[in-house]
Amino acid sequence: MKFTLDDVRSRTYKARDAWWTVFLVDPLAGRLVVGTANRTSITPNQITWGAFLLGLGSAGCFLAADRAWLLAGAALYHLSFVLDCMDGKIARLKGTGTALGGWLDYVFDRIRVLVCALALMWGQYQATGEDLYLLLGIGVVFLDMLRYVDALQVAKVRRQMRRTLKNAYDESASAGGSPALPRRLLRDDPDLDTVLDLDRDPDLDADEIRLRTLDVVDLQEEFRSRFAWYIGVREWLRDHRVRTHLVSGIEFQMAVFIVGPVLGLIVPVTVGAAALLLLFEAAIMYKLWLSSRDLVRALGEIKDASPQVQATAGS
């Protein structure tokens, strides 16, 4: 079977991704995936190793510290990231992904950031004698780990919120009630883990639809009401397959290891990217707090609709 670029786009591209990936990586990575999948037997894990080795090469260039080596290091880092995007695409395209491959990809990514940060900032420290670079190296590693740990925990909390809502719904339904979730909470949101697609699965009965719907509850009503302008921005970004978290771990890495070295502005670019990363992380925490308030209100509405509450009110 010969794969096409359309196959790669439809079967391997994420619904929303980092803007750096969408505009500066996928156009090249997608075409390389077509050639690699059709003409070679290279495995995703081998590509992961290749990306890691290129990352180490980038670190070696950064350590040399002069202008030419910084440009070479930036180029190698970008190529490393292109390969890093290819391994998952080939795994999804061919159905050859493994748990080990996912773990290897994640661990190598973190090691690459660690080694490149230390090499870049140590090289600059050796060249200039400025202690600030040592602090920046520690800061880059810390913020990278903070972002990825935070992302995992936020996703976990969101799933727990919807699980709590589903349990409350099930308990009320099992008691003989017919609780109805407020329609305002049942929005289609690509940030959520599951999307109800009746066109793809038209044989679902009413009970199954209700249960599936609970998995796509959007607990962001209060955020939307406070920031109505955000909806238009989000729709534009969604149309271009870009996620609203505009400065995440990927953009932070690219600023530090590509933009800063290329422009010769390592300190200001790193500091600016760090500030933007923290700003977007604070925005996520704020949205999560507002979502917790939406959850409390939704649980209250389910409780008010339960048979026990209605019986108590009528006695």
VEXDREN-2710 file (C-alpha; in Angstrom, 1 decimal):
% VEXDREN-2710
k/r/px/py/pz
1/MET/0.0/0.0/0.0
2/LYS/1.3/3.4/-1.0
3/PHE/0.6/6.2/1.4
4/THR/-0.1/9.8/0.2
5/LEU/0.3/13.2/1.8
6/ASP/-3.5/13.3/2.3
7/ASP/-3.2/10.0/4.2
8/VAL/-0.6/11.5/6.4
9/ARG/-2.6/14.6/7.0
10/SER/-5.9/12.8/7.7
11/ARG/-4.5/10.0/9.8
12/THR/-1.5/11.4/11.7
13/TYR/-2.0/15.2/12.1
14/LYS/-3.4/16.3/15.5
15/ALA/-6.7/18.1/15.5
16/ARG/-4.8/21.0/17.1
17/ASP/-1.1/21.5/17.6
18/ALA/1.5/24.0/18.5
19/TRP/1.7/26.8/16.0
20/TRP/5.4/26.1/15.5
21/THR/4.6/22.5/14.5
22/VAL/1.7/23.4/12.3
23/PHE/3.5/26.1/10.3
24/LEU/7.2/25.3/10.5
25/VAL/7.4/21.5/11.0
26/ASP/4.4/19.6/9.6
27/PRO/4.8/20.9/6.0
28/LEU/8.3/19.3/5.8
29/ALA/7.7/16.4/8.2
30/GLY/4.5/15.3/6.4
31/ARG/6.4/14.9/3.1
32/LEU/9.3/13.2/4.7
33/VAL/6.9/10.7/6.3
34/VAL/5.4/9.8/2.9
35/GLY/8.8/9.0/1.4
36/THR/10.0/7.2/4.6
37/ALA/6.8/5.1/4.9
38/ASN/6.7/4.2/1.2
39/ARG/10.3/3.6/0.4
40/THR/12.0/2.3/3.6
41/SER/11.5/0.0/6.5
42/ILE/12.7/2.5/9.1
43/THR/10.8/2.1/12.3
44/PRO/9.4/4.9/14.6
45/ASN/11.9/3.9/17.3
46/GLN/14.8/4.3/14.9
47/ILE/13.6/7.7/14.0
48/THR/13.3/8.6/17.7
49/TRP/16.9/7.6/18.2
50/GLY/17.9/9.7/15.2
51/ALA/16.1/12.7/16.6
52/PHE/17.9/12.2/19.9
53/LEU/21.3/11.9/18.3
54/LEU/20.7/15.1/16.3
55/GLY/19.8/16.8/19.6
56/LEU/23.1/15.7/21.1
57/GLY/24.8/17.1/18.0
58/SER/23.0/20.4/18.5
59/ALA/24.2/20.5/22.1
60/GLY/27.8/19.9/20.9
61/CYS/27.5/22.9/18.5
62/PHE/26.0/25.1/21.3
63/LEU/29.0/24.2/23.5
64/ALA/31.4/25.7/21.0
65/ALA/29.6/29.1/21.6
66/ASP/30.7/31.1/18.6
67/ARG/28.3/32.5/16.0
68/ALA/28.7/29.8/13.3
69/TRP/28.4/27.0/15.7
70/LEU/25.3/28.6/17.3
71/LEU/23.6/28.7/13.9
72/ALA/24.6/25.1/13.2
73/GLY/23.2/24.1/16.6
74/ALA/19.9/25.9/15.9
75/ALA/19.6/24.1/12.5
76/LEU/20.3/20.7/14.1
77/TYR/17.8/21.3/16.8
78/HIS/15.1/22.1/14.3
79/LEU/15.9/19.0/12.3
80/SER/15.9/17.0/15.5
81/PHE/12.4/18.3/16.2
82/VAL/11.2/17.5/12.6
83/LEU/12.3/13.9/13.2
84/ASP/10.7/13.9/16.6
85/CYS/7.4/14.7/14.9
86/MET/7.9/12.1/12.2
87/ASP/8.2/9.1/14.5
88/GLY/4.7/9.5/15.9
89/LYS/3.2/10.1/12.5
90/ILE/4.7/7.0/11.0
91/ALA/3.6/5.0/14.0
92/ARG/0.0/6.2/13.6
93/LEU/0.1/5.8/9.8
94/LYS/1.3/2.2/9.9
95/GLY/-0.3/1.2/13.2
96/THR/3.1/0.3/14.7
97/GLY/3.1/2.4/17.8
98/THR/4.2/0.8/21.1
99/ALA/4.1/1.9/24.7
100/LEU/7.9/1.6/24.8
101/GLY/8.1/3.9/21.8
102/GLY/6.0/6.6/23.5
103/TRP/8.1/6.3/26.7
104/LEU/11.3/6.5/24.7
105/ASP/10.1/9.6/22.8
106/TYR/9.1/11.4/26.0
107/VAL/12.3/10.6/27.9
108/PHE/14.6/11.5/25.0
109/ASP/12.7/14.8/24.6
110/ARG/13.4/15.7/28.2
111/ILE/17.1/14.6/28.0
112/ARG/17.5/16.7/24.8
113/VAL/16.2/19.8/26.4
114/LEU/18.4/19.2/29.5
115/VAL/21.6/18.6/27.5
116/CYS/21.0/21.4/25.1
117/ALA/20.2/23.9/27.8
118/LEU/23.3/23.1/29.8
119/ALA/25.5/23.1/26.7
120/LEU/24.1/26.4/25.3
121/MET/24.3/28.3/28.6
122/TRP/27.7/26.8/29.7
123/GLY/29.2/27.7/26.3
124/GLN/28.0/31.2/26.7
125/TYR/29.3/31.4/30.3
126/GLN/32.7/30.1/29.2
127/ALA/32.8/32.7/26.4
128/THR/31.6/35.7/28.4
129/GLY/32.2/34.9/32.1
130/GLU/28.7/36.1/32.9
131/ASP/27.0/34.1/35.7
132/LEU/23.6/35.0/34.3
133/TYR/23.9/32.2/31.8
134/LEU/24.3/29.6/34.5
135/LEU/21.0/30.8/36.1
136/LEU/19.3/30.8/32.7
137/GLY/20.4/27.1/32.1
138/ILE/18.8/26.1/35.4
139/GLY/15.7/28.1/34.6
140/VAL/15.2/26.6/31.2
141/VAL/15.4/23.0/32.6
142/PHE/13.1/23.9/35.4
143/LEU/10.5/25.5/33.2
144/ASP/10.5/22.7/30.7
145/MET/9.9/20.2/33.4
146/LEU/7.2/22.4/35.0
147/ARG/5.3/22.7/31.8
148/TYR/5.2/19.0/31.0
149/VAL/4.4/18.0/34.5
150/ASP/1.7/20.6/34.7
151/ALA/0.2/19.5/31.4
152/LEU/-0.1/16.0/32.7
153/GLN/-1.7/17.1/35.9
154/VAL/-4.1/19.5/34.3
155/ALA/-5.4/16.8/32.0
156/LYS/-5.7/14.5/34.9
157/VAL/-7.8/17.0/36.9
158/ARG/-10.0/17.7/33.9
159/ARG/-10.7/14.0/33.5
160/GLN/-11.5/13.7/37.2
161/MET/-13.9/16.6/37.0
162/ARG/-15.9/14.9/34.3
163/ARG/-15.7/11.6/36.1
164/THR/-17.1/13.3/39.2
165/LEU/-20.0/14.7/37.1
166/LYS/-20.7/11.3/35.5
167/ASN/-20.8/9.6/38.9
168/ALA/-23.2/12.2/40.2
169/TYR/-25.4/11.7/37.1
170/ASP/-25.3/7.9/37.5
171/GLU/-26.1/8.0/41.2
172/SER/-29.1/10.2/40.5
173/ALA/-30.3/8.1/37.6
174/SER/-30.0/4.9/39.6
175/ALA/-32.2/6.4/42.3
176/GLY/-35.0/6.7/39.8
177/GLY/-34.5/10.2/38.7
178/SER/-34.0/11.6/35.2
179/PRO/-31.3/14.3/35.7
180/ALA/-30.6/16.5/32.8
181/LEU/-27.3/18.2/32.3
182/PRO/-27.6/21.9/31.4
183/ARG/-27.3/22.1/27.7
184/ARG/-24.9/25.1/28.2
185/LEU/-22.3/22.6/29.4
186/LEU/-22.5/20.2/26.4
187/ARG/-20.3/22.1/24.0
188/ASP/-18.1/20.5/21.5
189/ASP/-14.6/21.4/22.6
190/PRO/-11.4/19.8/21.1
191/ASP/-9.6/20.3/24.4
192/LEU/-11.7/17.5/25.8
193/ASP/-10.6/13.9/25.6
194/THR/-13.7/12.4/23.9
195/VAL/-16.0/13.8/21.2
196/LEU/-19.4/12.4/20.6
197/ASP/-19.7/11.7/16.9
198/LEU/-23.2/10.4/16.0
199/ASP/-22.3/10.4/12.3
200/ARG/-19.5/7.9/13.0
201/ASP/-21.6/5.8/15.4
202/PRO/-25.3/6.2/14.5
203/ASP/-26.5/3.1/16.4
204/LEU/-26.1/4.5/19.9
205/ASP/-29.2/4.3/22.0
206/ALA/-30.4/7.1/24.2
207/ASP/-28.8/5.9/27.4
208/GLU/-25.4/5.4/25.7
209/ILE/-25.7/8.9/24.2
210/ARG/-26.2/10.4/27.6
211/LEU/-23.2/8.6/29.0
212/ARG/-21.0/9.5/26.1
213/THR/-22.2/13.1/26.3
214/LEU/-20.9/13.3/29.9
215/ASP/-17.4/12.7/28.5
216/VAL/-17.6/15.9/26.4
217/VAL/-18.9/18.2/29.1
218/ASP/-17.3/21.6/28.7
219/LEU/-16.7/23.1/32.2
220/GLN/-15.7/26.5/30.9
221/GLU/-18.9/28.4/30.9
222/GLU/-17.7/31.1/33.4
223/PHE/-14.5/31.6/31.4
224/ARG/-16.5/32.2/28.2
225/SER/-18.8/34.6/29.9
226/ARG/-15.9/36.7/31.2
227/PHE/-13.9/36.6/28.0
228/ALA/-16.3/36.6/25.1
229/TRP/-13.7/37.8/22.7
230/TYR/-11.7/34.6/23.3
231/ILE/-14.3/32.6/21.4
232/GLY/-13.6/34.4/18.1
233/VAL/-9.8/34.0/18.6
234/ARG/-10.2/30.3/19.4
235/GLU/-12.3/29.7/16.4
236/TRP/-9.7/31.3/14.1
237/LEU/-7.0/29.3/15.7
238/ARG/-9.1/26.1/15.4
239/ASP/-9.6/26.7/11.7
240/HIS/-5.9/26.8/11.3
241/ARG/-5.3/23.7/13.5
242/VAL/-3.5/25.8/16.1
243/ARG/-4.2/25.4/19.8
244/THR/-4.9/28.4/22.0
245/HIS/-1.9/27.7/24.3
246/LEU/0.3/29.8/22.1
247/VAL/3.5/29.5/24.3
248/SER/3.8/26.0/25.5
249/GLY/6.8/23.7/25.9
250/ILE/7.4/23.5/22.2
251/GLU/7.4/27.2/21.5
252/PHE/9.6/27.8/24.6
253/GLN/12.2/25.3/23.4
254/MET/12.2/26.8/19.9
255/ALA/12.7/30.3/21.3
256/VAL/15.6/29.2/23.5
257/PHE/17.4/26.9/21.1
258/ILE/16.6/28.4/17.7
259/VAL/15.3/31.9/17.8
260/GLY/17.8/33.2/20.5
261/PRO/20.9/31.6/18.9
262/VAL/20.0/32.7/15.4
263/LEU/19.3/36.3/16.4
264/GLY/22.3/36.4/18.7
265/LEU/19.9/37.4/21.5
266/ILE/20.0/34.4/23.8
267/VAL/19.4/36.3/27.1
268/PRO/16.4/38.5/26.1
269/VAL/14.7/35.8/24.0
270/THR/15.1/33.3/26.8
271/VAL/13.8/35.7/29.4
272/GLY/10.9/36.8/27.2
273/ALA/9.9/33.2/26.3
274/ALA/10.0/32.2/30.0
275/ALA/7.8/35.1/30.9
276/LEU/5.2/34.2/28.2
277/LEU/5.3/30.5/29.2
278/LEU/4.6/31.4/32.8
279/LEU/1.8/33.8/31.7
280/PHE/0.1/31.1/29.7
281/GLU/0.5/28.6/32.5
282/ALA/-1.2/31.1/34.9
283/ALA/-4.0/31.4/32.3
284/ILE/-4.5/27.6/32.4
285/MET/-4.6/27.6/36.2
286/TYR/-7.2/30.4/36.1
287/LYS/-9.4/28.5/33.6
288/LEU/-9.1/25.4/35.8
289/TRP/-10.3/27.4/38.8
290/LEU/-13.2/28.7/36.9
291/SER/-14.0/25.2/35.7
292/SER/-14.1/24.0/39.3
293/ARG/-16.8/26.6/39.9
294/ASP/-18.8/25.4/36.9
295/LEU/-18.5/21.8/38.2
296/VAL/-19.9/22.8/41.6
297/ARG/-22.9/24.5/39.9
298/ALA/-23.5/21.5/37.6
299/LEU/-23.4/19.1/40.5
300/GLY/-25.8/21.3/42.4
301/GLU/-28.3/21.2/39.5
302/ILE/-28.1/17.4/39.3
303/LYS/-28.7/17.2/43.0
304/ASP/-31.6/19.5/42.9
305/ALA/-33.2/17.3/40.1
306/SER/-32.7/14.1/42.1
307/PRO/-35.8/12.2/43.5
308/GLN/-34.5/12.5/47.1
309/VAL/-34.4/16.3/46.9
310/GLN/-37.7/16.5/45.1
311/ALA/-39.3/14.2/47.7
312/THR/-37.9/16.3/50.6
313/ALA/-39.1/19.5/49.0
314/GLY/-42.6/18.0/48.6
315/SER/-43.0/16.7/52.2
END
